[in-house]
Amino acid sequence: MFSSWSLRGWLMFEKFGIPVRTHLVGLYSGTMQADLAPLHPARLVPAVMTPEGTPLGESLAIAETLAERHPEAGHWPNDPAQRATARWLCAEMVAGFRALRNDCPMQLLRVYKDFQPSAEVLDDLARIETLWAHARKLSGSQGYLFGAYSLADVYYTPVAARIIGYDLPVSAEARAYCLQLLADPAVQAWRNEGLKITYDPEPYRKDLPSQPWPEAALQTA
C-alpha cells in the first residue's frame, strides 16, 4: 500500500509469470531488520532468496537476475535500442526524482486535493514526461512505453501512483498512461491485499482534503 519498492519487486514476478513466495515485512512496525535477517546482508525491500539459497537485494539487481534466468519472460524489450533505453529509464528512476519521491510518498488509499507541488517536483514531472515521450518516439507505442509491458512500466508504476494520488499536473497523455498502469490486475491485487492491513498512525498521511481512490477511472482505463 505504501512501499513503492515492494510493489516493483512484486510486479517483476507477477507480471511475467514467475512463481514467487512472498513474505510480509514490518516496514512500519519496527520489525523490518528482524524480518529481513534470513536474507542477510540485504537490508531493504525488495529482497529475494534465489532457489539456490543466494540472497539478493536492490531492485535493479533483482530485475537483471530475473531477466537473465527467464529470458523467455520478456522483462526487457527485444529491440536492442529500446532495451538499452528501457534500462536507462529504470536506472534514472532509481537514482532520480528525489523531490517527487520525498514530497509525494506513494499511497494507494486516496487522491489528495489542493496539494501544491514545489518547483522541484514540477521539474521532476517535466523530466518524467520527457523520458516517456522519448520512449514512445523510439518504440512507436501509444500505450506501454515500449509496446509490450516491460520492466520500464514496472519501475514507473509507483510514479503513476504518486501522480494520481496527489493529483499532480501532467499532460492528458501522461495521465492516461498512469491510469493504465494502475488499472492493471496485478496492481489491483496488490492494493486489495494492502487494504487488509491497518496502520496507526497511517504512514505519510497529509492534512489535505481528499477524494476516494479513482476506481471508476481505473475501470475505464
MODELLER restraints for C-alpha pairs under 7 A, 6 or more apart:
rsr = mdl.restraints
at = mdl.atoms
rsr.add(forms.Gaussian(group=physical.xy_distance, feature=features.Distance(at['CA:1:A'], at['CA:107:A']), mean=5.75, stdev=0.5))
rsr.add(forms.Gaussian(group=physical.xy_distance, feature=features.Distance(at['CA:1:A'], at['CA:108:A']), mean=5.58, stdev=0.5))
rsr.add(forms.Gaussian(group=physical.xy_distance, feature=features.Distance(at['CA:1:A'], at['CA:191:A']), mean=5.84, stdev=0.5))
rsr.add(forms.Gaussian(group=physical.xy_distance, feature=features.Distance(at['CA:1:A'], at['CA:194:A']), mean=4.95, stdev=0.5))
rsr.add(forms.Gaussian(group=physical.xy_distance, feature=features.Distance(at['CA:2:A'], at['CA:106:A']), mean=5.41, stdev=0.5))
rsr.add(forms.Gaussian(group=physical.xy_distance, feature=features.Distance(at['CA:2:A'], at['CA:107:A']), mean=4.80, stdev=0.5))
rsr.add(forms.Gaussian(group=physical.xy_distance, feature=features.Distance(at['CA:3:A'], at['CA:106:A']), mean=6.89, stdev=0.5))
rsr.add(forms.Gaussian(group=physical.xy_distance, feature=features.Distance(at['CA:4:A'], at['CA:106:A']), mean=6.17, stdev=0.5))
rsr.add(forms.Gaussian(group=physical.xy_distance, feature=features.Distance(at['CA:4:A'], at['CA:158:A']), mean=5.46, stdev=0.5))
rsr.add(forms.Gaussian(group=physical.xy_distance, feature=features.Distance(at['CA:5:A'], at['CA:45:A']), mean=6.33, stdev=0.5))
rsr.add(forms.Gaussian(group=physical.xy_distance, feature=features.Distance(at['CA:5:A'], at['CA:46:A']), mean=6.06, stdev=0.5))
rsr.add(forms.Gaussian(group=physical.xy_distance, feature=features.Distance(at['CA:6:A'], at['CA:45:A']), mean=5.82, stdev=0.5))
rsr.add(forms.Gaussian(group=physical.xy_distance, feature=features.Distance(at['CA:6:A'], at['CA:46:A']), mean=5.09, stdev=0.5))
rsr.add(forms.Gaussian(group=physical.xy_distance, feature=features.Distance(at['CA:8:A'], at['CA:154:A']), mean=5.78, stdev=0.5))
rsr.add(forms.Gaussian(group=physical.xy_distance, feature=features.Distance(at['CA:8:A'], at['CA:155:A']), mean=6.08, stdev=0.5))
rsr.add(forms.Gaussian(group=physical.xy_distance, feature=features.Distance(at['CA:9:A'], at['CA:46:A']), mean=5.54, stdev=0.5))
rsr.add(forms.Gaussian(group=physical.xy_distance, feature=features.Distance(at['CA:9:A'], at['CA:59:A']), mean=6.61, stdev=0.5))
rsr.add(forms.Gaussian(group=physical.xy_distance, feature=features.Distance(at['CA:11:A'], at['CA:154:A']), mean=6.22, stdev=0.5))
rsr.add(forms.Gaussian(group=physical.xy_distance, feature=features.Distance(at['CA:12:A'], at['CA:63:A']), mean=6.70, stdev=0.5))
rsr.add(forms.Gaussian(group=physical.xy_distance, feature=features.Distance(at['CA:12:A'], at['CA:154:A']), mean=6.89, stdev=0.5))
rsr.add(forms.Gaussian(group=physical.xy_distance, feature=features.Distance(at['CA:13:A'], at['CA:19:A']), mean=6.71, stdev=0.5))
rsr.add(forms.Gaussian(group=physical.xy_distance, feature=features.Distance(at['CA:13:A'], at['CA:20:A']), mean=6.77, stdev=0.5))
rsr.add(forms.Gaussian(group=physical.xy_distance, feature=features.Distance(at['CA:14:A'], at['CA:186:A']), mean=6.82, stdev=0.5))
rsr.add(forms.Gaussian(group=physical.xy_distance, feature=features.Distance(at['CA:15:A'], at['CA:186:A']), mean=6.92, stdev=0.5))
rsr.add(forms.Gaussian(group=physical.xy_distance, feature=features.Distance(at['CA:16:A'], at['CA:73:A']), mean=5.53, stdev=0.5))
rsr.add(forms.Gaussian(group=physical.xy_distance, feature=features.Distance(at['CA:25:A'], at['CA:32:A']), mean=5.61, stdev=0.5))
rsr.add(forms.Gaussian(group=physical.xy_distance, feature=features.Distance(at['CA:25:A'], at['CA:35:A']), mean=5.76, stdev=0.5))
rsr.add(forms.Gaussian(group=physical.xy_distance, feature=features.Distance(at['CA:26:A'], at['CA:32:A']), mean=4.75, stdev=0.5))
rsr.add(forms.Gaussian(group=physical.xy_distance, feature=features.Distance(at['CA:33:A'], at['CA:43:A']), mean=6.83, stdev=0.5))
rsr.add(forms.Gaussian(group=physical.xy_distance, feature=features.Distance(at['CA:36:A'], at['CA:43:A']), mean=6.49, stdev=0.5))
rsr.add(forms.Gaussian(group=physical.xy_distance, feature=features.Distance(at['CA:39:A'], at['CA:49:A']), mean=6.72, stdev=0.5))
rsr.add(forms.Gaussian(group=physical.xy_distance, feature=features.Distance(at['CA:39:A'], at['CA:55:A']), mean=5.23, stdev=0.5))
rsr.add(forms.Gaussian(group=physical.xy_distance, feature=features.Distance(at['CA:40:A'], at['CA:55:A']), mean=6.96, stdev=0.5))
rsr.add(forms.Gaussian(group=physical.xy_distance, feature=features.Distance(at['CA:42:A'], at['CA:55:A']), mean=6.99, stdev=0.5))
rsr.add(forms.Gaussian(group=physical.xy_distance, feature=features.Distance(at['CA:42:A'], at['CA:56:A']), mean=6.59, stdev=0.5))
rsr.add(forms.Gaussian(group=physical.xy_distance, feature=features.Distance(at['CA:42:A'], at['CA:57:A']), mean=5.17, stdev=0.5))
rsr.add(forms.Gaussian(group=physical.xy_distance, feature=features.Distance(at['CA:46:A'], at['CA:57:A']), mean=6.47, stdev=0.5))
rsr.add(forms.Gaussian(group=physical.xy_distance, feature=features.Distance(at['CA:46:A'], at['CA:58:A']), mean=6.56, stdev=0.5))
rsr.add(forms.Gaussian(group=physical.xy_distance, feature=features.Distance(at['CA:46:A'], at['CA:59:A']), mean=6.36, stdev=0.5))
rsr.add(forms.Gaussian(group=physical.xy_distance, feature=features.Distance(at['CA:47:A'], at['CA:56:A']), mean=5.65, stdev=0.5))
rsr.add(forms.Gaussian(group=physical.xy_distance, feature=features.Distance(at['CA:47:A'], at['CA:57:A']), mean=4.44, stdev=0.5))
rsr.add(forms.Gaussian(group=physical.xy_distance, feature=features.Distance(at['CA:47:A'], at['CA:58:A']), mean=6.71, stdev=0.5))
rsr.add(forms.Gaussian(group=physical.xy_distance, feature=features.Distance(at['CA:48:A'], at['CA:55:A']), mean=5.81, stdev=0.5))
rsr.add(forms.Gaussian(group=physical.xy_distance, feature=features.Distance(at['CA:48:A'], at['CA:56:A']), mean=5.28, stdev=0.5))
rsr.add(forms.Gaussian(group=physical.xy_distance, feature=features.Distance(at['CA:48:A'], at['CA:57:A']), mean=6.55, stdev=0.5))
rsr.add(forms.Gaussian(group=physical.xy_distance, feature=features.Distance(at['CA:49:A'], at['CA:55:A']), mean=4.42, stdev=0.5))
rsr.add(forms.Gaussian(group=physical.xy_distance, feature=features.Distance(at['CA:49:A'], at['CA:56:A']), mean=6.13, stdev=0.5))
rsr.add(forms.Gaussian(group=physical.xy_distance, feature=features.Distance(at['CA:56:A'], at['CA:62:A']), mean=6.66, stdev=0.5))
rsr.add(forms.Gaussian(group=physical.xy_distance, feature=features.Distance(at['CA:67:A'], at['CA:75:A']), mean=5.69, stdev=0.5))
rsr.add(forms.Gaussian(group=physical.xy_distance, feature=features.Distance(at['CA:74:A'], at['CA:150:A']), mean=6.92, stdev=0.5))
rsr.add(forms.Gaussian(group=physical.xy_distance, feature=features.Distance(at['CA:75:A'], at['CA:150:A']), mean=5.09, stdev=0.5))
rsr.add(forms.Gaussian(group=physical.xy_distance, feature=features.Distance(at['CA:75:A'], at['CA:151:A']), mean=5.44, stdev=0.5))
rsr.add(forms.Gaussian(group=physical.xy_distance, feature=features.Distance(at['CA:76:A'], at['CA:83:A']), mean=5.68, stdev=0.5))
rsr.add(forms.Gaussian(group=physical.xy_distance, feature=features.Distance(at['CA:76:A'], at['CA:150:A']), mean=5.44, stdev=0.5))
rsr.add(forms.Gaussian(group=physical.xy_distance, feature=features.Distance(at['CA:76:A'], at['CA:151:A']), mean=6.11, stdev=0.5))
rsr.add(forms.Gaussian(group=physical.xy_distance, feature=features.Distance(at['CA:77:A'], at['CA:83:A']), mean=4.83, stdev=0.5))
rsr.add(forms.Gaussian(group=physical.xy_distance, feature=features.Distance(at['CA:77:A'], at['CA:146:A']), mean=6.75, stdev=0.5))
rsr.add(forms.Gaussian(group=physical.xy_distance, feature=features.Distance(at['CA:77:A'], at['CA:150:A']), mean=6.57, stdev=0.5))
rsr.add(forms.Gaussian(group=physical.xy_distance, feature=features.Distance(at['CA:82:A'], at['CA:138:A']), mean=6.86, stdev=0.5))
rsr.add(forms.Gaussian(group=physical.xy_distance, feature=features.Distance(at['CA:82:A'], at['CA:139:A']), mean=6.77, stdev=0.5))
rsr.add(forms.Gaussian(group=physical.xy_distance, feature=features.Distance(at['CA:82:A'], at['CA:146:A']), mean=6.90, stdev=0.5))
rsr.add(forms.Gaussian(group=physical.xy_distance, feature=features.Distance(at['CA:86:A'], at['CA:152:A']), mean=5.48, stdev=0.5))
rsr.add(forms.Gaussian(group=physical.xy_distance, feature=features.Distance(at['CA:89:A'], at['CA:152:A']), mean=6.54, stdev=0.5))
rsr.add(forms.Gaussian(group=physical.xy_distance, feature=features.Distance(at['CA:90:A'], at['CA:152:A']), mean=5.72, stdev=0.5))
rsr.add(forms.Gaussian(group=physical.xy_distance, feature=features.Distance(at['CA:90:A'], at['CA:155:A']), mean=6.00, stdev=0.5))
rsr.add(forms.Gaussian(group=physical.xy_distance, feature=features.Distance(at['CA:97:A'], at['CA:124:A']), mean=5.37, stdev=0.5))
rsr.add(forms.Gaussian(group=physical.xy_distance, feature=features.Distance(at['CA:99:A'], at['CA:120:A']), mean=5.84, stdev=0.5))
rsr.add(forms.Gaussian(group=physical.xy_distance, feature=features.Distance(at['CA:99:A'], at['CA:121:A']), mean=5.20, stdev=0.5))
rsr.add(forms.Gaussian(group=physical.xy_distance, feature=features.Distance(at['CA:100:A'], at['CA:121:A']), mean=5.01, stdev=0.5))
rsr.add(forms.Gaussian(group=physical.xy_distance, feature=features.Distance(at['CA:100:A'], at['CA:124:A']), mean=6.45, stdev=0.5))
rsr.add(forms.Gaussian(group=physical.xy_distance, feature=features.Distance(at['CA:104:A'], at['CA:162:A']), mean=6.06, stdev=0.5))
rsr.add(forms.Gaussian(group=physical.xy_distance, feature=features.Distance(at['CA:104:A'], at['CA:166:A']), mean=6.97, stdev=0.5))
rsr.add(forms.Gaussian(group=physical.xy_distance, feature=features.Distance(at['CA:105:A'], at['CA:162:A']), mean=6.90, stdev=0.5))
rsr.add(forms.Gaussian(group=physical.xy_distance, feature=features.Distance(at['CA:105:A'], at['CA:204:A']), mean=6.54, stdev=0.5))
rsr.add(forms.Gaussian(group=physical.xy_distance, feature=features.Distance(at['CA:106:A'], at['CA:158:A']), mean=6.50, stdev=0.5))
rsr.add(forms.Gaussian(group=physical.xy_distance, feature=features.Distance(at['CA:106:A'], at['CA:161:A']), mean=6.29, stdev=0.5))
rsr.add(forms.Gaussian(group=physical.xy_distance, feature=features.Distance(at['CA:106:A'], at['CA:162:A']), mean=5.41, stdev=0.5))
rsr.add(forms.Gaussian(group=physical.xy_distance, feature=features.Distance(at['CA:107:A'], at['CA:165:A']), mean=6.83, stdev=0.5))
rsr.add(forms.Gaussian(group=physical.xy_distance, feature=features.Distance(at['CA:108:A'], at['CA:161:A']), mean=6.84, stdev=0.5))
rsr.add(forms.Gaussian(group=physical.xy_distance, feature=features.Distance(at['CA:108:A'], at['CA:165:A']), mean=6.91, stdev=0.5))
rsr.add(forms.Gaussian(group=physical.xy_distance, feature=features.Distance(at['CA:108:A'], at['CA:191:A']), mean=6.71, stdev=0.5))
rsr.add(forms.Gaussian(group=physical.xy_distance, feature=features.Distance(at['CA:108:A'], at['CA:213:A']), mean=6.95, stdev=0.5))
rsr.add(forms.Gaussian(group=physical.xy_distance, feature=features.Distance(at['CA:109:A'], at['CA:213:A']), mean=5.73, stdev=0.5))
rsr.add(forms.Gaussian(group=physical.xy_distance, feature=features.Distance(at['CA:110:A'], at['CA:165:A']), mean=6.14, stdev=0.5))
rsr.add(forms.Gaussian(group=physical.xy_distance, feature=features.Distance(at['CA:110:A'], at['CA:210:A']), mean=6.35, stdev=0.5))
rsr.add(forms.Gaussian(group=physical.xy_distance, feature=features.Distance(at['CA:110:A'], at['CA:211:A']), mean=5.75, stdev=0.5))
rsr.add(forms.Gaussian(group=physical.xy_distance, feature=features.Distance(at['CA:110:A'], at['CA:212:A']), mean=4.70, stdev=0.5))
rsr.add(forms.Gaussian(group=physical.xy_distance, feature=features.Distance(at['CA:110:A'], at['CA:213:A']), mean=4.36, stdev=0.5))
rsr.add(forms.Gaussian(group=physical.xy_distance, feature=features.Distance(at['CA:111:A'], at['CA:164:A']), mean=6.68, stdev=0.5))
rsr.add(forms.Gaussian(group=physical.xy_distance, feature=features.Distance(at['CA:111:A'], at['CA:165:A']), mean=4.33, stdev=0.5))
rsr.add(forms.Gaussian(group=physical.xy_distance, feature=features.Distance(at['CA:111:A'], at['CA:166:A']), mean=5.63, stdev=0.5))
rsr.add(forms.Gaussian(group=physical.xy_distance, feature=features.Distance(at['CA:111:A'], at['CA:167:A']), mean=6.46, stdev=0.5))
rsr.add(forms.Gaussian(group=physical.xy_distance, feature=features.Distance(at['CA:111:A'], at['CA:210:A']), mean=5.35, stdev=0.5))
rsr.add(forms.Gaussian(group=physical.xy_distance, feature=features.Distance(at['CA:111:A'], at['CA:211:A']), mean=5.07, stdev=0.5))
rsr.add(forms.Gaussian(group=physical.xy_distance, feature=features.Distance(at['CA:111:A'], at['CA:212:A']), mean=6.04, stdev=0.5))
rsr.add(forms.Gaussian(group=physical.xy_distance, feature=features.Distance(at['CA:111:A'], at['CA:213:A']), mean=5.71, stdev=0.5))
rsr.add(forms.Gaussian(group=physical.xy_distance, feature=features.Distance(at['CA:112:A'], at['CA:165:A']), mean=6.06, stdev=0.5))
rsr.add(forms.Gaussian(group=physical.xy_distance, feature=features.Distance(at['CA:112:A'], at['CA:166:A']), mean=4.85, stdev=0.5))
rsr.add(forms.Gaussian(group=physical.xy_distance, feature=features.Distance(at['CA:112:A'], at['CA:167:A']), mean=6.49, stdev=0.5))
rsr.add(forms.Gaussian(group=physical.xy_distance, feature=features.Distance(at['CA:112:A'], at['CA:208:A']), mean=6.31, stdev=0.5))
rsr.add(forms.Gaussian(group=physical.xy_distance, feature=features.Distance(at['CA:112:A'], at['CA:209:A']), mean=6.02, stdev=0.5))
rsr.add(forms.Gaussian(group=physical.xy_distance, feature=features.Distance(at['CA:112:A'], at['CA:210:A']), mean=4.23, stdev=0.5))
rsr.add(forms.Gaussian(group=physical.xy_distance, feature=features.Distance(at['CA:112:A'], at['CA:211:A']), mean=6.45, stdev=0.5))
rsr.add(forms.Gaussian(group=physical.xy_distance, feature=features.Distance(at['CA:113:A'], at['CA:166:A']), mean=6.67, stdev=0.5))
rsr.add(forms.Gaussian(group=physical.xy_distance, feature=features.Distance(at['CA:113:A'], at['CA:167:A']), mean=6.49, stdev=0.5))
rsr.add(forms.Gaussian(group=physical.xy_distance, feature=features.Distance(at['CA:113:A'], at['CA:208:A']), mean=6.59, stdev=0.5))
rsr.add(forms.Gaussian(group=physical.xy_distance, feature=features.Distance(at['CA:113:A'], at['CA:209:A']), mean=5.46, stdev=0.5))
rsr.add(forms.Gaussian(group=physical.xy_distance, feature=features.Distance(at['CA:113:A'], at['CA:210:A']), mean=5.18, stdev=0.5))
rsr.add(forms.Gaussian(group=physical.xy_distance, feature=features.Distance(at['CA:114:A'], at['CA:208:A']), mean=6.95, stdev=0.5))
rsr.add(forms.Gaussian(group=physical.xy_distance, feature=features.Distance(at['CA:115:A'], at['CA:166:A']), mean=6.36, stdev=0.5))
rsr.add(forms.Gaussian(group=physical.xy_distance, feature=features.Distance(at['CA:129:A'], at['CA:174:A']), mean=6.88, stdev=0.5))
rsr.add(forms.Gaussian(group=physical.xy_distance, feature=features.Distance(at['CA:132:A'], at['CA:145:A']), mean=6.54, stdev=0.5))
rsr.add(forms.Gaussian(group=physical.xy_distance, feature=features.Distance(at['CA:135:A'], at['CA:145:A']), mean=5.68, stdev=0.5))
rsr.add(forms.Gaussian(group=physical.xy_distance, feature=features.Distance(at['CA:135:A'], at['CA:146:A']), mean=6.44, stdev=0.5))
rsr.add(forms.Gaussian(group=physical.xy_distance, feature=features.Distance(at['CA:136:A'], at['CA:142:A']), mean=6.88, stdev=0.5))
rsr.add(forms.Gaussian(group=physical.xy_distance, feature=features.Distance(at['CA:136:A'], at['CA:145:A']), mean=5.53, stdev=0.5))
rsr.add(forms.Gaussian(group=physical.xy_distance, feature=features.Distance(at['CA:136:A'], at['CA:146:A']), mean=6.43, stdev=0.5))
rsr.add(forms.Gaussian(group=physical.xy_distance, feature=features.Distance(at['CA:139:A'], at['CA:146:A']), mean=5.22, stdev=0.5))
rsr.add(forms.Gaussian(group=physical.xy_distance, feature=features.Distance(at['CA:139:A'], at['CA:147:A']), mean=6.56, stdev=0.5))
rsr.add(forms.Gaussian(group=physical.xy_distance, feature=features.Distance(at['CA:141:A'], at['CA:147:A']), mean=4.94, stdev=0.5))
rsr.add(forms.Gaussian(group=physical.xy_distance, feature=features.Distance(at['CA:143:A'], at['CA:177:A']), mean=6.51, stdev=0.5))
rsr.add(forms.Gaussian(group=physical.xy_distance, feature=features.Distance(at['CA:144:A'], at['CA:153:A']), mean=6.70, stdev=0.5))
rsr.add(forms.Gaussian(group=physical.xy_distance, feature=features.Distance(at['CA:145:A'], at['CA:153:A']), mean=6.70, stdev=0.5))
rsr.add(forms.Gaussian(group=physical.xy_distance, feature=features.Distance(at['CA:157:A'], at['CA:181:A']), mean=5.81, stdev=0.5))
rsr.add(forms.Gaussian(group=physical.xy_distance, feature=features.Distance(at['CA:157:A'], at['CA:182:A']), mean=6.81, stdev=0.5))
rsr.add(forms.Gaussian(group=physical.xy_distance, feature=features.Distance(at['CA:160:A'], at['CA:178:A']), mean=4.54, stdev=0.5))
rsr.add(forms.Gaussian(group=physical.xy_distance, feature=features.Distance(at['CA:161:A'], at['CA:182:A']), mean=6.94, stdev=0.5))
rsr.add(forms.Gaussian(group=physical.xy_distance, feature=features.Distance(at['CA:179:A'], at['CA:218:A']), mean=5.81, stdev=0.5))
rsr.add(forms.Gaussian(group=physical.xy_distance, feature=features.Distance(at['CA:179:A'], at['CA:221:A']), mean=5.98, stdev=0.5))
rsr.add(forms.Gaussian(group=physical.xy_distance, feature=features.Distance(at['CA:180:A'], at['CA:221:A']), mean=5.44, stdev=0.5))
rsr.add(forms.Gaussian(group=physical.xy_distance, feature=features.Distance(at['CA:182:A'], at['CA:218:A']), mean=6.87, stdev=0.5))
rsr.add(forms.Gaussian(group=physical.xy_distance, feature=features.Distance(at['CA:183:A'], at['CA:218:A']), mean=4.87, stdev=0.5))
rsr.add(forms.Gaussian(group=physical.xy_distance, feature=features.Distance(at['CA:183:A'], at['CA:219:A']), mean=6.65, stdev=0.5))
rsr.add(forms.Gaussian(group=physical.xy_distance, feature=features.Distance(at['CA:183:A'], at['CA:221:A']), mean=6.36, stdev=0.5))
